[in-house]
Amino acid sequence: MNALKFVVMQIKKVSLETINALNKNTLIDHLGIVVTELGDDYLIGRMPVDHRTVQPFGLLHGGASVVLIESLGSIGSGLLVDHNKEFSVGLEVNANHVGAVKRGFVVATARLSHGGRSTHVWVVEVCDESTNKLICTGRLTVMVVDKKQ
């Protein structure tokens, strides 16, 4: 009988400075999102709740939370693929906004839930940094595409 083989994907070890430098002059940079921690199967990022990220009533805009979710998952998948052979693109993102925050920072933890050959799934929790209260929970599905040779 053949034994099943399970491949555990691990995020490539890259400095936080390198990751954050790659985001310069992008939406990620414009919103003040910074990757603060990198683990084997997770990333943590931080985003300010300020004039760039709030809606007209002064609360964190749900769309800003979704940008944070998609950004962390996309960065994570980018650190999983072999860029000489493939690239990754967002396929689907969803979010449930369950709390509100008016100021300070939110911190998001993106965990790799599924690391397949053709898809990755990231589960992300966005919390108020000062209270650790859950603000938003989301999921990003990323497709891994072979480069044309």
C-alpha positions, 0 to 999 in steps of 0.5 A, a space after each residue: 500500500 502506498 503511503 500518502 505524502 503531505 507537503 507542508 508549505 512554508 513561507 520563504 524567510 525574507 526580511 520585513 524591510 524587503 517585504 515593506 520596501 516592495 510595497 512602496 508606492 502602492 495602495 498598501 503603502 498609501 494606506 500605511 499597511 506595514 508587515 510586522 511579523 512573518 512566521 512559517 505559515 502566517 503574516 501579521 500586518 498593521 494599518 492605521 485608522 486615520 483619514 486614509 482608512 475611515 469612512 465619512 462617519 469616522 469608523 474604519 472603512 470596511 473596504 480598508 479592512 478588505 484591502 488589508 486582508 487581500 494584501 497580507 494573503 497576497 504577500 503570503 502567497 508571493 512568498 510561497 511560489 517559485 517566481 521563476 515558474 509561477 505567479 499568484 493572483 487573488 481569486 476571491 475575497 470575502 469579509 465579515 465586519 463584526 466590530 468598529 474602531 475609530 482611531 489607533 491601529 488595527 492588526 491583522 493575522 493572516 494564516 495559510 489554511 490551504 497551500 495547494 499546487 494551484 490554490 492557496 486559502 488565507 484566513 485573516 482576522 483584523 483586530 483593534 490593536 488597543 483592545 484586541 477586539 475582533 473588527 473583521 474576519 475574512 478569507 482570501 483565495 489565491 490562484 497559482 498560475 504557471 508562467 508561459 515558458 
